[in-house]
Amino acid sequence: MQEPLVSFEGVAKRFGSYTAVQKMDLQIHKGEFLAIMGSSGCGKTTTLRMLAGLEAPSEGVIRLAGKPINDLPTWSRDTPMVWQSLALFPFLNVVENVEFALKMRGVSRAERQRRAEQWLERMQIAEFAGRNISQLSGGQRQRVALARSLVVEPEILLLDEPLSALDAALKVRMQSVLKNLQRETGITFVYVTHSQSEAFSMADRVVIMSRGKIEQIGTPQEIYRTPRTRFVADFLGSSNIFPGQLKRDPHGRPAIATASGDFVLPPDQHAAVGQAASLTVLDTRMQIHLQPPQDAPNTVEARMIGEEFVGATATIYFESGEGQEIRVQKSHEDLTHLPLAVGRSFHLSWSPADGHLVME
Ligand SMILES: Nc1ncnc2c1ncn2[C@@H]1O[C@H](COP(=O)(O)OP(=O)(O)OP(=O)(O)O)[C@@H](O)[C@H]1O
């Protein structure tokens, strides 16, 4: 396996007695799009700042292409790294903003112009080259900021919530701009965000942080399908979570006793009987029936309490007799045969193979 481009080895950051980042190990590979995701204050930006050399780790080593960089300022590193910032210079026009970093690096005027033009074209903002920054829309500014970062051809681009100021439609458009750009250039992107849709739609791998700690690292699909901890399952909000205690059912199959009933688990569970754990089931994996289904080992009777529509899918909310909320997501097509009505009782089921166990 190739040596990672970046590695955090037992890296922690404390501000006085407060631990912003707990001892973490993380490897970032050349050419990957890595998203660091978590709620406010979880330590995402501090992690990025340590990588950028803006903050020194209190403990551990950060390596870049194998070399420790803890005390090495950005400008004396061999691997060029750029912090993407939306703060454009208001006194320079678009092309001057893009050329600025090249000028600082002593690149000749002709070469500066050539490279700036190339990036303005690429970001589809060439027509605004002579405009003042104040005459641009949010999306156009974001493109200028990207061109300005990329014109120096960094090996790593660090982005901290770059889309947070944009409206929803523009955000989605910029996500595909960023993703395509990253793929085409092969530049390693380290992207901090609190938004699941941004992280999951663009990143090759996602790091989920909570209270200064890495909860899980994986591809979006891995994290979505097999959250490692209860925190991750809760945070993603796409799974129904049944806390309980592990047991064996009368047939000797691995099962879990929960407030909503006993449920059969996937067969490959080796966790000890008696242990506390939670069963998670993706809301897209649940079935809705009018009558108790035959031969379904996992069923819950629940009353419909509401519904929500997003595009072609609907999320139906239920509550079991024990007060557990259960969500089911289906396409409108799948629901046409069901007489859905708030207050009505249904039977919900899922296959044992669709259950996933997380330890507390
Ligand atoms: N210079 C500092 N001095 C003291 N505490 C700090 C400093 N910088 C960050 N912190 C604290 O460290 C914790 C992590 O901050 P960080 O900025 O990394 O969070 P974040 O996950 O990026 O959050 P947000 O999404 O709100 O930007 C926070 O509780 C913050 O208050």
Ligand as a Chemical Component Dictionary entry (heavy atoms), coordinates in Angstrom:
data_LIG
# 
_chem_comp.id                   LIG 
_chem_comp.type                 NON-POLYMER 
_chem_comp.pdbx_formal_charge   0 
_chem_comp.three_letter_code    LIG 
# 
loop_
_chem_comp_atom.comp_id 
_chem_comp_atom.atom_id 
_chem_comp_atom.alt_atom_id 
_chem_comp_atom.type_symbol 
_chem_comp_atom.charge 
_chem_comp_atom.model_Cartn_x 
_chem_comp_atom.model_Cartn_y 
_chem_comp_atom.model_Cartn_z 
_chem_comp_atom.pdbx_ordinal 
LIG N1  N1  N 0 -7.986  29.191 20.223 1  
LIG C1  C1  C 0 -8.854  28.534 20.999 2  
LIG N2  N2  N 0 -8.851  28.700 22.337 3  
LIG C2  C2  C 0 -9.702  28.029 23.134 4  
LIG N3  N3  N 0 -10.624 27.136 22.697 5  
LIG C3  C3  C 0 -10.681 26.932 21.377 6  
LIG C4  C4  C 0 -9.814  27.617 20.450 7  
LIG N4  N4  N 0 -10.102 27.188 19.211 8  
LIG C5  C5  C 0 -11.113 26.298 19.336 9  
LIG N5  N5  N 0 -11.455 26.146 20.633 10 
LIG C6  C6  C 0 -12.496 25.239 21.154 11 
LIG O1  O1  O 0 -12.240 23.934 20.688 12 
LIG C7  C7  C 0 -13.446 23.273 20.325 13 
LIG C8  C8  C 0 -13.357 22.783 18.885 14 
LIG O2  O2  O 0 -13.362 23.907 18.017 15 
LIG P1  P1  P 0 -13.396 23.777 16.447 16 
LIG O3  O3  O 0 -13.356 25.143 15.887 17 
LIG O4  O4  O 0 -12.349 22.835 16.025 18 
LIG O5  O5  O 0 -14.819 23.144 16.230 19 
LIG P2  P2  P 0 -15.606 22.848 14.889 20 
LIG O6  O6  O 0 -15.969 21.415 14.929 21 
LIG O7  O7  O 0 -14.844 23.312 13.716 22 
LIG O8  O8  O 0 -16.897 23.711 15.095 23 
LIG P3  P3  P 0 -17.692 24.708 14.109 24 
LIG O9  O9  O 0 -18.442 23.820 13.168 25 
LIG O10 O10 O 0 -18.607 25.435 15.044 26 
LIG O11 O11 O 0 -16.672 25.567 13.439 27 
LIG C9  C9  C 0 -14.571 24.272 20.550 28 
LIG O12 O12 O 0 -15.192 23.976 21.790 29 
LIG C10 C10 C 0 -13.876 25.614 20.605 30 
LIG O13 O13 O 0 -14.549 26.496 21.433 31 
# 
loop_
_chem_comp_bond.comp_id 
_chem_comp_bond.atom_id_1 
_chem_comp_bond.atom_id_2 
_chem_comp_bond.value_order 
_chem_comp_bond.pdbx_ordinal 
LIG N1  C1  SING 1  
LIG C1  N2  SING 2  
LIG C1  C4  DOUB 3  
LIG N2  C2  DOUB 4  
LIG C2  N3  SING 5  
LIG N3  C3  DOUB 6  
LIG C3  C4  SING 7  
LIG C3  N5  SING 8  
LIG C4  N4  SING 9  
LIG N4  C5  DOUB 10 
LIG C5  N5  SING 11 
LIG N5  C6  SING 12 
LIG C6  O1  SING 13 
LIG C6  C10 SING 14 
LIG O1  C7  SING 15 
LIG C7  C8  SING 16 
LIG C7  C9  SING 17 
LIG C8  O2  SING 18 
LIG O2  P1  SING 19 
LIG P1  O3  DOUB 20 
LIG P1  O4  SING 21 
LIG P1  O5  SING 22 
LIG O5  P2  SING 23 
LIG P2  O6  DOUB 24 
LIG P2  O7  SING 25 
LIG P2  O8  SING 26 
LIG O8  P3  SING 27 
LIG P3  O9  DOUB 28 
LIG P3  O10 SING 29 
LIG P3  O11 SING 30 
LIG C9  O12 SING 31 
LIG C9  C10 SING 32 
LIG C10 O13 SING 33 
# 
